[in-house]
Every structure is written in C-alpha cells, then in structure tokens.
Amino acid sequence: MPAVSKGDGMRGLAVFISDIRNCKSKEAEIKRINKELANIRSKFKGDKALDGYSKKKYVCKLLFIFLLGHDIDFGHMEAVNLLSSNKYTEKQIGYLFISVLVNSNSDLISLINNAIKNDLSSRNPTFMNLALHCIANVGSREMAEAFAAEVPRILVAGDTMDSVKQSAALCLLRLNRTSPDLVLMGEWTARVVHLLNDQHLGVVTAATSLITTLAQKSPEDFKTSVSLAVARLSRIVSSASTDLQDYTYYFVAAPWLSVKLLRLLQCYPPPEDGAIRGRLTECLETILNKAQEPPKSKKVQHSNAKNAVLFEAISLIIHHDSEPTLLVRACNQLGQFLQHRETNLRYLALESMCTLASSEFSHEAVKTHIETVINALKSERDVSVRQRAVDLLYAMCDRSNAKQIVAEMLSYLETADYSIREEIVLKVAILAEKYAVDYTWYVDTILNLIRFAGDYVSDEVWYRVIQIVINRDEVQGYAAKTVFEALQAPACHENLVKVGGYILGEFGNLIAGDSRSSPLVQFDLLHSKFHLCSVPTRALLLSAYIKFINLFPEVKGTIQEVLRSDSQLRNADVELQQRAVEYLRLSSIASTDILATVLEEMPPFPERESSILAKLKRKKGPGNLHPDLDENRKERSANGGTADHSSTTSNAKVLLLSCMTHCFLIVTVTSPKVAASPTPSTDLLGLGSTITTQNSAPPASKGTSLLVDVFSENIAAFPVETPVAVGPVADENFSRFVCKNNGVLYENQLLQIGLKSEFRQNLGRMYVFFGNKTSTQFMNFAASVPADPTVDGGAQLQQILNIECMSDFVDAPVLNIQFRYGGTLQNVAVKLPITLNKFFQPTEMTSQDFFQRWKQLGAPQQEVQKIFKAKHSMDTEVTKAKIMGFGAALLDGVDPNPSNFVGAGVIHTKTTQVGCLLRLEPNTHAQMYRLTLRTSRDTVSQRLCDLLSEQF
C-alpha cells in the first residue's frame, strides 16, 4: 500500500473532530455540525474548483458526520469524482464514502460502475483491491449484474497478484450470497478449485470459503475439491508450527484454513477412493492426537485455536459416521471437556455428544459419561449448559438406563428454570412411555410430573396417560388406586383432578371393595375439588358423576342432589348448565339397561403416533429429536382435543384420488343433502369425528361402537369408479384458492360450484356446493363423488369431502360432473383446489431460531429459489395477507431488511412432517421478486415455490 505523506494528514478534519469532542451538550454538537455542513455546501457550490485534497477532506468530514448519526444529502458526486484520482488516499476516501452512503437505487450507480471497471482493468493491484472491496461492500444486484462475469476472470488469471486474488475470491463470495443466480462459474469451475493448491495460504483460505458456499449450491460441480482439500489439510496438520510462520497463530498452524477445509469436506460424503479416505483418516487422527498433547502456551488464544480445529474435526467425524474408532475417540475427547473450567467448552462438548449419541458406533461410549452429565445438570450455573445436559440425557437414554435418567430429570424438575420446564416434562413423558416395561412405573412417573410441574404439563401429556390406562387392562386398577391416593393431598393441581376424575369415572369400581375407597368416599373426594376448578374441569367432573351412577347405583341419590342444585341447573356457564340438566334427566328416566349402554366403559383408543412427540418436534424441530424416537415411532396417542369418541353422518364412501402409482390423498365423501352452508361455529375438523364406511366395519368388541374413525390408520379404503372427464379441465380459478379457502370455484350459465374448506395438520374438510342457476331441474346428476341424481331449479346441493394428506403431492384431484339439462348431457371437469400448502401449519420462531434452522437446511437439494416479475401491484399489506393465507407464520423483525418477508411452518402428512422456511425479497424499483424456500424435502421446496410464486 502506498505510503501516506505528511500532506495527507488533513489538519482541518482533525480540528473539526476535536471541536465535536469538546462540545458540552448535544445542542452544541448539532450547532457545530450545521455550521460545518453549511461551509462544505458553500465550498462544493462555489465557483472555484476544488483540488483533490480539499474534496477528500470535505468528503471525509461528511462521512464522519454521517457516522455520528446525522443525515447527509449532498456530496455524493464529489465522492464519485474522487474515484478518478490517481492518488491512493483520494481514491480510498471516495470508495469508502460510496460503500457507506450510496444505496443500490442511486442514480450514480452507472458512474460508479464505470469507475470500478477502469480500476479493475488498470492492473494496478492497489486500485483493483479498492474496486473489489467496494463491489463486495455494496453487494447490490446492479453490482452483481455488472461484475459477476469479470471477477472470476480476475480470480483465475495467471498474472493476478495474490492480494488481488484474495479480494476477488471474497468479492465473488459476497456476490454469490446476495445474487446467487447471477454467479455462474461455468468454465471457471476447475480453475477455481485448483486454487486450493495455490502456494499462498491467504489465497487458499479465501478460495476455500468461496468453494464451500458454491459446493453447497452445486455439489457435483465441485466434487474434485475433496481430494485437493484433503491433500492441503494433510500438509497443514503434519507440519510444524515453524513451517508456516506467517500463518501460525499461537503455535497452531493455519487454524482458520484448517477449519474452513474441514467445513468444505462436510459438504460431501466420505471419499470413495481408498487412498484419499485413508489420508483423511490420518489427518483426523493427528488432530485428535494433538489435542492430547500438553499445551505449548498458557494463553487462551492458543487453546481457542487448537479447540476450534478439534471441534470442526469432530463435526466431520460425526458427519461421515463411518469410522467407529474415530467416533469413540471423539466421544472420549469430548468427555474430557465435560468438566472443563471453560463454560463454552462444556456447552460445545454436550452439544456434540448429543449428535454422537445417535450413532450406533458411539452410543455406548456416550453412555459411559452419564454420571458426569447428571452432575452437570445438578451443579452447572449456566442455564444454557443445563439445557444441553437435558438434551444429552434424552439422547443417550435406552432401556438400560431409562429409569435412572427419568428419575434424575424428575428430581431436577423441582428446581429447573422455568424456561425449560415444559420441554423437560415432554421428554420425561416420552421416555417413560417408550421404555416402560412396567406400566405402573409409567403411571407413577406421569403423576409425579403433575405434582412437580403441573403448570407445565400440557393437555397432550395427561390425554396420553388416560389413553394408555384405557388401552391396558393390567394397569387400570393400579391407576385408580394411585390417583385416588394422590387426590387426598390438601392441594392438588388441576391436571391431577382431570386425570383422577376420568380414571375414577371409568375404573373406580376396581377399588370400591375397600371401605377406604368406597363409592361415596370417591365421589366426596372428587366433589371436594369441584369448586376449585376451571369450567372445562368441572364439565369433566360432571361426566365422571354420571358415570358413577352407572357404576355405583347406591350413590345415585347423592349425585342427583348435586346435579339438581341451583349452582348447577342455573349455572352461568351454558356448558355446565346443559350437562347438569341432561345428566339429571338421563339418570331419572333411563332404565338400568339403557344407562349401562349409554355410559359403558370407553373402548380402546386407536393406535397413533404420540401427540407428545409431535409437540416436542414443534418445539425443538425434527433435527433435534432422539433418532430412535424419530425412526421407530411406536408411541401412539389419543385423538386431539378430548378423550371422547363422537359420531357423524353414516353412508359414506371412500374415494382414493391418486397421482400415477402413489396414493397421496384420501378423500372421504359423506352422503349428499340439500342444505344451507354450515354455520361458522361448526367444527369442520373435529378429529374425533367418525364416519362409517360401507363394507368396512370392523368386528365389534366389548364396549366398541360400530362407528369407525375415518382418519385412523387401519381404515379399509375402497376406490370408487370415477366418470371420465370429457373436454378440458376448468382451472381458471384454481390459483385464487391457493391462499384462500372459500369462494366460487366454477360458474357458467347453468351451474355454479362453490367451496368452503378448512384444514388442520394433515386433515381437511371441504364443503362443495352445486347450485342450479336455472329454473329447470337437472336430471341424472352425477359427479366423481356420489351425489343426489336430481337438483331442482334454483336449489343447491351440498357435498362434504373429508381429506387426508398421505404424502407430498403435485397434481390436484379433478371433480367430474355430468347432468342432463333440457335433454342435453352436460359434462364439467373442475380441478379441486387441494394443494400441498393447505396442510401447512404456521410456526412462530425467534430470529435466532429461524437463522439456526435456515443454516441446518443448507443442503443444495433443500433450497429452491425463483426470481420472477411481479404480476400484480407490489402492496405490502396484500403480500402479507397472501403469505399468511398460504399457511406460513409471518415472522416480523427476523430479516435484517425490513422490506423482506420471512415465514415459517410445517407441512403435515400422515407419515412425515416437513419443516419449511421461506423468504420473499421484493424489488419495487425493478418490479421483481426473489423467492427462496428451504425445506427438509426437495420435492416440497419445489412445489411450494411454484405455488407461491404464482400469487405475486
């Protein structure tokens, strides 16, 4: 870099800065700044031409004023003029001003680009570096369009100096991050990869950062970088600290380059070539061996650099998950950090061991550190480290240590931080169920959860314990006895009252033989809690009372008195009043046989995936779950809201709508009827609702209804023959329904088809309305769903479709309709707006969680990006409404650019849940959008991108 002469000291700038520092108040500072701004403005507008030094000095003052927080609205052209100077200091100040104050929409961009082109072609390395730094700092799309093709040429040119190569590589990295679609390496790919063999380690470091980012986008194009990265890493780790003096940091050879090379290797699977794989294994073993050596310096910088390389090497070992010896060694090395005095090292060790616990090779090695992890849970002062200790205990749990780990978590729960109590409760509930050999232990564990942290026990947890007790005869008596004893405590949590009321109402007869738990004692115990409970719990207790009348006729009079009391019959809450009136009337007029039938014991619940596990997934994200739980989901759970079975219309047929050979959607059709549209209060998605299917009723068992849950896994589905569509499929209004659920789907002079639909998780219900717009009756009316053969003139026919998403899909089902009007056969084919985003559930996330998950979904196949021209006006409120209508949660304050839109959600199918993150960047000046979607499944990313981009 050229030396700065004495004349470049800019005494006037120094005096101005001194004056600002000497100001005694904010008012004095503003007054001095305004005076200086007036002086600079007069100088710029004066007749006398300013020399380069004066321009530089005044531009510097403007830059300093801007950095103090004041707006600058002039001086930009003077800064651009400085770019044409041949003096380094003047050109440097010009570029600095432009990098800080000029935005991408400025009218001066074309002038700036011309100046940058001149400097890039000057072959002066100093000027080239300044130009490249400016391109990277501004990083606008206009800059990328102008220089995306020029910068790679400079990078790989044989006569380019090393310092310029470094700047070019980092500039290209910046442009790739801001405008990835414009950075196309093409013919330069092989030469860029070859930079890993460059003699200058600074060039190698910059090139490695660039190649890592490009490899994530196009892994196949940069596959050859693996062998070169391994070779370079091998030379670094085998060298002494004196061999690479310029790049040795506190006795650690090139730590930053080592870390970058290890991250590059994590973009690819283990090398297939035996020689390369063996060399890489040697490198990793050397890094692990060096970690065991005595430190060469007591300074923290030495240990930080050494540990940075070590942890990145362990991440690569975990990523490859193919060398048992390395995995065990990595685990043992991390175990030494668990008791290290440095908090950050303990945190990183626990976090890495959570991942190691999922490997079959290292799971047993991780389990040997259980006592150390338990001790960290009890004694660690930092809550984030305790959180990681809980995660590791959860990950290392299996049948051999489940009782110990659950007991320790329960013990810690009493003193745990409030921020992590709910998560601990969920994990304890999952582990207790998964590894319960004796279900009495499971019941005891859940009741202890409610005792210790009742406020954090979600509905899913107590639903689940009720379901397990109902489904397993051997534990019912023990559960009744245990909850009866627990309810005798003076202070009981409301969740315990719910569990007690449900279980005693079903199985209180199993402990009624003991005088200490006679029917009257049970009733008095439950009723003593009644006045302390909320309305939903009181409603549950009233249901338990009517169950008692069936189980214990001797307490009928006592319970009727309670139901007959004014506090019940005249209750201000309509739900409690209705239950009291109906239960009282039922108990008075029904015979014993009718009561026994109506109030019989609940049938076993259908087996499903655990709703507790699903809740933990929503809280932590699928990547943080115990893989054994993630893959072998044997936990099942009750139907969503309550432990009730409700019925709905029978005479249904199941229609399979499939795409090619895969079944993606199941649509269940209820019997048609002429009716008005349902009221807004109708629960369109009561997951407990059941529909009888023709020819598919299961054999009745004790206490089992003949109604079958259409959403259960064991339903038998029968395809219905679908009329062949005649003529084109009408899809003019299809795209309008991507972001909304109600409206007119199709209309001509004869027929109007309207829709009203609602979706939740992988289930949906759609009301289809066929309206006859004429005064003549439609005859022989038939659709691809069963329908009434006649539709009177002016009448409306309603069809209800129950929908279940089995897997991600692209093609929407087609509704084919045939009818006779005036003796002429009419054929209509309409595409139903059942799209993948309908099964999108919004997910709220903090900025930190969003970017952490965004980074996790960084694989090239997980991202889809699309740049497209705006079809409609770029209104902010309309855009927000469309994103929320699409199904994603709109996350405010997450993106650093407030004009961008960021969303998150989960696509629910029967078999999987796919996390989705989206980012929409509008460019109002160019009237264009850039949409980026990242999901854990590439087909989902592409489909959602196609659907959403059509809305703008």
N, C-alpha and C positions, 0 to 999 in steps of 0.2 A: 504494500500500500504506500503511496507517495507520502513523503514527509510533509508535515504541516508547518508552513513558515510563520514567522512572528506576526506578519501582517494579517494572518487569518484568525487572530485572537478575538476579533470583533469586540472592541472595548465598549462600544455603545450597548451591545447586548448585555455585557457584564454589569454595566451601570444600571440598566433597566431591571435586571433580575435583583440586584442589590436594593433598588428602590422598592420593589414589590415586597421583598423580605422585611424591609424596615417599616412597612405600613402598620399602624397600630390598630386599625379596625378594617372591617370588610368594606365600609363606605370609602375609606381612604384608598384601599386597593382598587376598587372599581373606578374611582376618580382618576387614579394614576393610569389605569389601563385605557380608559376612554380618551385621555389626553394623548397617550401613545398611539392609539388607533387613528385618531384624527391626524396626527403627524404623519403616520405611514400612508394614510389615504392621500394626503396632500402631496407627498413625495411621488406616489405612483401616478397621480393625475397631473403632475407638474409638467411644464414644457421641457425642462431639462432632462435629457436622457440619463438614466442611472447606469452606473457601471456595474459589473458583475459582483464586486464586493458589496456594494450598497444593497443590491437586490437580495443577495444572500443574507445580509444582516437583517433586513426588514422581514424577509420570509421566515427567518429564524425566530424573530420576535412574535410574529403571528402564530407560529407553531407553539411557542411557549404559552401564549395567551390561551390558545385552544386547549392545551393540556391542563391549564388551570380551571377549565370548565366553562369557558365563555365561547359564544358562537362567533365563527369567522365567516363572513360572506363576501370577502374580496381577497385578492392576492393570488388566486389560482393561476391566472395567466402568467404572472411574473415567475411563479414556481415552474411552470411548463417551459418558460424561456430559459431558465437555468439549466434545463436538460441539454441544451445545445452547446453549453460551455465546454471548453476543453480542460478546464481546471477541475481536479477531482473534488475539492471541497464544495465548489459551487454545484456541481452535478449531484453530489451526495445529498446536499440540503434539498435540492429540487425533488429528487426521488423520495426523500424522507417525507416531505410535505405531501406529495401525491399519495404515498402509501397510507398516510394517516387521514387526510382530509378529503380526498377525491373519491366519490362513490361511483358505482358501476354505471349509473344512469347519466353521468355528467356529459355535457356537450363537448368536453375537452378530450374525451377518450380517444378519438381518432388522431388528434395531435400527439397525445402521449404515446399511442401505439407506433406512430411514425418515428418518434424519438427513440423508443426502445429498439425498433428494427435497425436504426442506424447504429446504435451501440452494439447490438448483437453481431452486426456484420463488420464492426470495426476491427475485430481480432485483438483489441486491447483488453487483456484479461480483467483489469480493474473495472473498466466500463461495462464489460459483459456481466461481471458479477453484480454490479449495481442494477443492471437491467433485469437480470434473472430474479434478484431479490424483490424488485418491485412487482414483477409478474406474480410471484408467489404470495406477496403480502396482499395485493389487491384481489387476486384469485377470482375475478368475475368471469361470467360466461363469455363476455366480449373478449376478454384477455385470452381465454382458452381457445376461442374460435380463431383468434389471430395468430397464436403462437404454439398451439398443440402439435403442429407438424414440424415447427422449426426447432423446438427444444430437444426432441430426441436426436435430431441430426447433429446438434452441438454435442450432445452427450456421448455419442459413439464415434465422433470424428477423431482420427488418429492424431491430429495436431492440436487438439484442445488441451489446455493445461489442466493439471489435476484439481486445482481450486475451482476452476470453472466447471469441471465435470461434477464435482460435489454439489455445486449450486444448481446445475442443470438437473441432476437426479432428484434433488429435494423440490425443485420447482415443478418438475413433472409429477411428483407425488402429490403436491398441493392441487394441481390442476385435475388430477385423477379423482381426488376426493370431492372437488366441487362440481366437476363436469365429466363424470366417468365415460359418458357416451361419446365424448369428443376425443378422448385419449386412446387412440388405436395404434398399438405398437407395430402390428403387421410385420414388415420386412426387418424392423429393428430388433425384434424379439431375441434372436440368437446372439446378437452383438451386445444387447443389454445384459443378458445372462452371463456372457463372457466377462463382464466387468467384475464378477466375483473372483477372477484370477488376477485382477489388477495388482500391480506392485504397491500402490499407495493405499494404505489401510483406510484413510479417510474416504477415498472413492468407493472402496468396498463397503464401508459402513453405510454410506448414503445409498448405494445401489441396492444393498440388502433390504433396506426399508422400502424402496420402490418395488423391488421384485416381490416382496411378501404381500404387499397390497394388490399388485397385479395378479399374483398367483391365486389369491382368494377369488378374484373375478374370473380368471381363465386358467384353471389349474393345469389343463392339458398342454397349453402353450408354453408353460414354464417348468415342465416336468424335468427338463435337463438340468435345472438348477440344483436338484437334490445332490447329485454326485459332486458338483463343484462346491456346494455348501459343506458337505461332509469333509471334503479334502481340505478346505480352508479352516474349518473348525479343528480338524486333526492337527494342523500345523500350529494353531494357536495354543491348544491345551497341552501340546507336547513341548512347547518352547519354554525356555526360562524367562523370568521377568526381565533379564538384561538383554534378551534378543530383540525385544520390541520396545525399546526405551521410550520412543516418542508416544507410544500408545499403552504404556504400562501405568496403571493407576494404583498407587499404594501396594506395590508388589503383585498386583493381579494383571496378567497380560490381557489387554484389549477386552475389558469386561463388557462394554456396550456392544461391540461387534459380536462377541460370543452369544450374548442374549438374543440379538437380532437373528443370528444364524439358527439358533435353536427354535426360535419362533417360526422362521421360514420352514423348517423341517416339520413343524406341527401342521402345516397345510397339506401334508401328504401322508399316506400310509407307510409302514416300514418298507425300506428299499427291497426290491425283489432280487437284485444282484447280490450274491453271497459275499463278494469281496467288499462292496460298499457297506453292506449291513454289518459285517464284522468290524470294519473300521469305525463305523458309528458306535457300535457297542464298546469298542476300546475307548473311544472319546468319553462316553458317558461313565464308564468305569473309572477313568482317570479323574474326571470331575468329582466323583464320589470319593475317590481315594484322597484327593487334595483337601476335601472337606474335613477329613480325619487328621490331617497334619496340624502340628502346632502353629498358631498364627505367627506371621512374620512381622507383624506390627500390632501394637496395642490400640491403635487409633480406630475409631468407629468407621472411618471411611474404608479401611481395609476389610473389615468384616462385612460391611454393606455390599461392597463389590463382589466379594467372594460368595456371599449368600445369594446375591442376585443371580449369578451364573448357576449356582446349585439348584435353586428353586425352579429355574427355567428348564434345567436338565431333567428334574423330577417330573415337570409337566410333560416333557416329551416322552419320558418313560411311561407315564400314565396314558398318554395319547396312543402310543403304539400298543400297549397292553399285550405284549407278545413274549417278553423275556422274564420268566419267573424269578430268576436270580436277581436281576436289576430291580424288579418290583419289590422284592423282600428287602434288598439293601436300601432302597429308597425309603421304605417304611421304617426301617431301623434308624436311618439317619434323621427322619422327621421325629421319631420318638425321642431322640436326644434334645430336640428343640422344645418339646412339650414342657420342660422345666427350666427353660432358659430365662434369664432375668429380663430380657428384652420382650416387651409385650407384643410388638409387631411380629416377631419370630414365632411366638406361641400361637398367635392368630393364624399366620400362614401355614404353620405345621398342622393345626387342627383342620383347616380348610382343605389342604391337600390330602390329608388322611381320609377325609370323608369320601373323596373320589377313589382313593386306593381301596377302601372297604368294599367297593362294588366289583373289584376284580377277583376272579376265582383264585388267582395265584397269590394274592396278598391279603385276602380277607382274614385268614388265620393269624398272619403276622400282626395285623392291626389289632386283633382281639387281645394280644398279649399286653397291650398298653391300657387295658380297661381301667385298672386301678388309678393310673396317672390321670386319665381323663375324668374319672369320677372326682378325684381330688381337686382338679381344676374347676370343676363345676361348683364345688363347695367353697373353695378359697379364693378364686380369681376375683380381682376387684373390678376389672373392666367388663361391662355388660356384653360388649360385642364378642369378647372371647368366651364368655359363658354361653352365649348363643351358639357359637361354633362347637362348643363342647357338647351341647344338647344334640346338635345335628350329627356329630360323630357317634355319640352313643346310639342314636336312632339307626345310623347306617351300619354299625357293627353288630347290631342285635340279631341273634338267631335263637334256635330252640335251646341251646346250651346255656345261654346267659340271659334269657328274656326276663325271668323273674327278678334277677339281680338288678338289671337295668331299669325295669319298670319300678321296682322299689326305690331305687335311687332318684329317679325322676319325680316320683310322688313325694319323697322326702324333701327334695329341692323345691318343689312346687309351693310349699308353705311360705318360703322366703324369696321366691323368684321375683324378678322385676315384672311389673305389671305389663310392660310392653311385649313380653314373650310368653305370658301365662297361657293365652289361648292356644298358641302353637304347641306348647308342651302338652296341654290337655289332649289335643288332637293326636299327637304322636303316641302318647300313652294309650289312648283308646284303640288306635290301630294296632300297636304292638301287642296289647293284651288280648285282642281278638285273634290276631294272626297266629300267635304262639300259645294260645290257651289249650292245654291238654285236658285240664280240669276246668269246666265252665263255672264251678263255684268260685274259683280264683278270679275269673273274669268279672263275675258279678261283684265280688268284694272290691276289685280294683276300680270299677266304674263308680261304685258308691263312695269310695274314698276320694275319687276325683271330685265328686259333687260336694263332699264335705269340705275339702281343702280349697277348692276354687270353683264354687258353684256358679259365680257370676260369669265365668269364662267357659262353662260347659254349654256348648251350643245345642240347639234342638237336635241336630244330627246325631249327637252322642247318646242322648237319652232315648231317642227313637230306636237307635241300634240295639241298645241293651234290652229293650222291650221286645224287639223282634227276635233276638236270639233266644230269650226266655220262652217266647211263644212257640218257636220252632223246635225246641229241645225239651222233651218231656222230663228228662232226668234232672234238670236244674230248676224246675218250676217250684217245687216245694221249698227248696233251699232259698230261692229268691224271695218267695213270700215271707218266709221266716226272717230273712235278713232285713228286708225293707221294713217289716213290722217293728223289729228291734230298733232300727235306725230312726224311725218316726217318733220313738218315745223320747228322744232328746228334746230338751226345752226349746231349743232354737234349731229349726230345720230350714235348709234352703228350699226355695220354691220348686226347683227342679227335682229335689228328692220327694216332695209331695206329689209331683206329677207321676214319677216312677212308681211311688207307693200306691197312689190311687189306681193306676192302671193295673198293676200286678195283683193287688189285693182284690180288685174288682173281678179279675179273671180267675185267680187261683187262691183266693182267701179260704176256700173250703178245704184246702190241703193242710191248713194249720188250725182249723176251727175245733179240732178234737181236744186241744189243750185249753184248759179253763182260763189260762192267762192270755190266750188269744182267741177267745170265743167271738162269735159273730157280732155281738153287741159291743164288745171291747174294741174290735176292729173298726166298727162304724164310729164309735165315740172318738177313737183316736184320729181318724180321718177328719171328722167333722170339727174337731177342736182346732184344726188348721185352716178351716174354710174361710173364716173372716179375715185371715192374714194374707190371703192370696189374691192374685190378679184375676180379671174376668175369665181369660182362657182356662186358667187352672180350676176356677170354680166350676166352669162348664164341664171340665173333665171329671171333677169330683161328683157332680150330679149324675153323670153317666155311670160312675162307679156305684152310686147309691142304687140306681135302678137294677144294676147287675146284682147287687146284694139281695134285692127282693127275690130274684130268681134263685140265687144260691142258698139263701137263708130265709125261708118263709116266716120264721119266728120274729124277725126284725121288721116285717112289712109295716106294721102299725107305726113303729117309731119313725121309719123313713117317710111314711106318708104324712106324718105330722110336720116333719121338716119341709117337705115339698108343699104342704098346704099353708105354711106360714106366710104372712104378709110380705116378709122380706124376700120371699121367692116369687109368689104369684104377682106381686106388684113391684117387682124389681125394675129399676130404671133402665137396666140394660135389657134390650129386647131379646138377645140370645138366651140369657139366663131365664128370663120370664117364660119364653117359649118352651125351653127344655123342662122347666118345672111343671108347666101346665100339661104338656104332652106326656111326661113320665107319670104324673099323678093320675091322669086319665087312663093311661095304659095299665097301670098297676091296679086300677079299680075295676075295669070292665073286662080285661082279658082273662081267659081261663088259664089254669096252670100249664096246660099243654102249649097254648099259644105263647105264653110268656117264655117257656123253655125254648121254643123255636126262634122267637124274635131275639132273645137275649142269650143265645147259645154261645159257647166258647169261641173265641176268634180262631179262624182257620190259619194254618201256617202261611207265612208270607212267601211270595215268590222270591227265589234267589236272584240277587242283582249285585252289581258292583257296589262296594261300600260308598255311601254318600259322605262318610267321614274322610275317606281317602280323596274323594273328589274335592272336598272343601280344602284339604291340605294342598292339593295341586293348585287350586286357585290362589292360595295364599303364597306358596313358595315357587310355583312354576314347575313343569314336569321335569326339568333338568335337575332339580334338587331332591327328588324323591329317592327313597331306597329302591335300587333297581329290582330287587327281588319282588318288592311290592308292585313295582311298575309292570313287570313282565308276567308275574304269576298271580294275577288278581283273583284270589279265592274269596276275598271278603265280599259280602253281599249286604245290601241294605234295604230298609223299608221304603215304601213309596213316599215321595217328597214330604207333604205337609203334615199329616197326622196318621196315626196308626188305625185308619178306618178303611174299609172297602166300600166304595159307592158304586151304584149301578147306573146304567143309562140305557138308551134305546137298543132293543134287540133287532133281529132280522137284518144283520149286516153281512156284507160280503167283502172279502179282502181282494184287492186288486194290486198286482205287482206291476210296477212301472219300472222297466229295466232299460239300460243302455248297453247294447251289444250283449256280452255274455255275463255281465256283472249286475247284480241286484243292488241298486244304490238307494232306492226309496221304497217304502211300503206305505200305500195309501189305503186306508180303511174307509168304506163308504157306508153311511147309515141310511136307513130307509127314507125315501123322499117324502116330502109333505109340502102342502101349500101353506105357507106361514109367513108371518112378518119376520123381519130381521130380528135377531136376538137382542135382548136388552144389553146395555153396556156393562151391567153388573154381572152378566153371565160369565162363569169361569170357563173360558174356552179351552183351557189346558189343565183341567184337574187331572193330575197324573194318576189319581186313584180311580178314575172312571174306567169302566169296563164295558166291553161290547161282546155279545155272544156271536160267534161265527158259526155259520151253517156247517153241519157235518164235522165239527171240530171240537165238540165239548169233551173235556177230559172226564175220566171216570170219577164219580163223586166219592169223596171220602168223608170221614166223620167231621161234621161241622163245616163242610165245604159247600159254598154256593155253586150253582150251575153257571154263574157268570164267569167269563174268562177275561183276564186282563189282556187287552189287545196289544199293550206295549211290553208285555213280558217276553222273556227270551224263548219260551217253549211253545209259543203260539204256532199253530199249523196254518199256513197260508195257502190259499187256493187261487190260482190265476183265473181271471175272468176274461172270456173272449172279448176282444175289443174290435168294434167296427173299423174297417179300413177307411182311412181318410180319402176323400175324393176332392181333388183340386188342391190349391196351395194352402199352407197353414197360415192362419192370420196371427201375426205377431207385431202389429203396428204399435200397440200399447204396451207391449211386453216390457220394454226398458223403463217405462214410467213406474212400474211396480217394484223395481229393484230397491228403491229407497222408501217405498210406502206399501201398506198392506190392504188398503181399502180403495174402492173405486169401480168404474165401469171398465171392464176388460175388452168387451167387444160389443159393437152395435151396428145393425143395419136397419132397413125399413121394416123388417119383420120381428127381429129378435134382439133383445138386449141381455147381455150376460154381465152380472155384477159380482164382485168379490168382497168378502170381509174375512180377514185371516189374522191369526195370532200365533207366534212361535215362541217356544222356550226350550233352551238347550237343543236336543236332537229331535224334539217332538213339535208338531204343529197341528192346527185345526183350521180348515178353510171352509167357509160357507160360500157356496156357489148359488147365485140366484138367476134363474132363467125367466125372463119377462117376455110375455107375448104382447107386442105393441099394437097388434091389430084387434079387430072386434070378432075375428073368426077363430074357431077352435083349431089348435094344432092337433093333428091325428098321428098315431103311431110314433109318438115322440120317443126317441132312443138316444142314449149317449154311451160313451165308453164307461160310464158309471151307470148302474141301474136307476131308472127314472120312471115316473108315472107316465103311462102311454098317452095321456091326453093332457093338454094345457089349455084351459078356457081362454077366450079372448079377454084381454086386459088383466089376466091373472098372472101370478108369479109362483114359480116352483123353486123350492129351496132344497139344496143338496149339501150334505155335510161330509167333508173329507178329513179323516184323521191321518196325519202324515208322520212317518218316522224316517230319519236320515240314517242309512246304514253305513255309508262311506261317502267320501267326497266324490262329486259328480260334475259333469259339464252340461249334458243335454237335459233340457226341461221336458216333462211329460206333456203329451198332446191330448186335449179333450176333443173327441169326435162326436158330433151331434147330427142326428137325422130326424126329420119330421116331415109330415105332409101338410101342405098349406094349399087349400083350394084344389086338391087333387094332384098337385105337383110335388115331387120328392125334393126336399131341400137338404143339402149337405153343408155342414160348417165344421171346420177344424181350427181349434184355437190352442195356442201354446199357453199352458198354465204357468203363471209366474212363480214357480218354485225353484229358487236359485240358491246356491250354496251359502250366500250371505244371510239367508233367512235363519240359519242355525248359528248365527253369530251372537255371542253373549258379551256385552261390554265389560271391560275390566279396568278399574281405576288403578293408576300406577303413579308413584312419585317420579320425579325427574331422574333420580339415581337408579331406581329400579328399572326404568324404561331403558336407559342407556346401557345398563348392565345386561339386560335381556337382548337389546339390539346387538350388542357385541357377541353374545352367545349364538345368535342366529346369523353369524357372519359367513357361513359357508356359501360358496358361489351359487350352488343349486337352490339355496333357500331364499335368494333375493331375486325379485323381478322389478325392473324399472322401466317406465314408459314416459316418453316426452310427447306431448300432443298439443294441438291447437285448441284453444277454448271455443266451444260451440255456442255457449251462452254468455251473458254478461257476467263478469267476474265479481260478483257481490259477496262480501264476506259472510253476511248472515245466511244467505242461501247456501253457501258452501258448507257452513257449519251444520245447517239443518240436514243437508244431504249426507254428510259423513255420519251424523247420529242416526239418520234414517237407514243408512247402510248397515248399522248394527254395532259400530265401534263406539267405545267411550272416547269423547273428545277431551284430550288432556291439555289443559291450559298451563302456560308457563313452563312447558318442558323444553320446547325448541328455543335455542338462543335467538333465532329470528322470529319476532312476534307475528310476522305476516304469514308464517308457515303454519300448517295444520298437522297435528300429531294425534294418532288414535291407537287404541289397543283393544283386543278382545280375544275370545276363544271360539273356534268353530267346534261345535259338538256333533259327533256322530255316535252311532251305537257302540262302536268298537274303540274309538280314539277321541282325544281332544287335541286340537291343533291350535297352538298359540299364534296369534297374528299381531304384527305391529305395522303401522302404515305412516307414511309421511308424504304430505302434499305440499309442493312448493309452487305457488303462483308467481308468474312474472307478468305483472299488469302492463308493463311497457311493451313487451313482445306479444301479449295476449296468448301466453302459453302456460302449460302446467308441466311439472315433473312429479310423477307419482312413483314412490318407492314402497314396495311391500316385502316384508320378511316374515316367513312362517317356517315352521318345522317340517313342512312338506312342500316340495316344489310344485306339484300339480295344484295345490291350494293357492299358492302365491300367484301363479299364472291366471287362474280362474278369477280370483278376487280382483286382480289388476285389470283384467278385461272388463269385468262388470262395472267397477267403479269409474274407470276412465271414460266410459260411455255416458256418464251422468254430467260431465262438465263440458 
